[in-house]
């Protein structure tokens, strides 16, 4: 069996990109709480909070960015619910 322990590690405050999880049912509320800049960026990427969708959102500083990803159920995530992120996002450290 493959050992995946090196892929998932406890957060030690190391530099990492943030991943914010949003359910489709809560998408409208999440979007309403975002600044105009973020709303425009996620709209341009056609992100609607559906499972498997993601949008990359530039941060305030040059080179800074974070991810918003759709998930079916934040309270009970399945083992493959974030698989699309692993194949789509650039290599690096990420924090949920």
Secondary structure in CASP SS format (residue, H / E / C, confidence):
PFRMAT SS
TARGET T0000
AUTHOR 0000-0000-0000
METHOD secondary structure of the structure
MODEL  1
X C 1.00
X C 1.00
X C 1.00
X C 1.00
X C 1.00
X C 1.00
X C 1.00
X C 1.00
X C 1.00
X C 1.00
X C 1.00
X C 1.00
X C 1.00
X C 1.00
X C 1.00
X C 1.00
X E 1.00
X E 1.00
X E 1.00
X E 1.00
X E 1.00
X E 1.00
X C 1.00
X H 1.00
X H 1.00
X H 1.00
X H 1.00
X H 1.00
X H 1.00
X H 1.00
X H 1.00
X H 1.00
X C 1.00
X C 1.00
X C 1.00
X H 1.00
X H 1.00
X H 1.00
X H 1.00
X H 1.00
X H 1.00
X H 1.00
X H 1.00
X H 1.00
X C 1.00
X C 1.00
X C 1.00
X C 1.00
X C 1.00
X C 1.00
X C 1.00
X C 1.00
X C 1.00
X E 1.00
X E 1.00
X E 1.00
X E 1.00
X E 1.00
X C 1.00
X C 1.00
X C 1.00
X C 1.00
X C 1.00
X C 1.00
X E 1.00
X E 1.00
X E 1.00
X E 1.00
X E 1.00
X E 1.00
X C 1.00
X C 1.00
X C 1.00
X C 1.00
X C 1.00
X C 1.00
X C 1.00
X C 1.00
X C 1.00
X C 1.00
X C 1.00
X C 1.00
X H 1.00
X H 1.00
X H 1.00
X H 1.00
X H 1.00
X H 1.00
X C 1.00
X C 1.00
X C 1.00
X C 1.00
X C 1.00
X E 1.00
X E 1.00
X C 1.00
END
